């Protein structure tokens, strides 16, 4: 949800089996994005953006499908994606 030509992000994810090709996850994400030449949290005291939530990883013949619901300072948001993040 954050946009800019420069960014940083980090993810911590714990995966656990549910069914044969389905894994559950809990995750925490931190990051930010900006367009100015300086890093926002370094110069003006902006805080890191943090999100946490649950999700599912489903293994399919065309690759993994990620279904996540993240909670952050602006409420919750659903995310759907193909492919592994790492």
Secondary structure, DSSP 8 states (H G I E B T S, - for coil): ----SEEEEEEEEEEEEEETTEEEEEEEEEEEEE-SSS-HHHHS----EEEEEEEEEEEETTEEEEEEEEEETTEEEEEEEES---
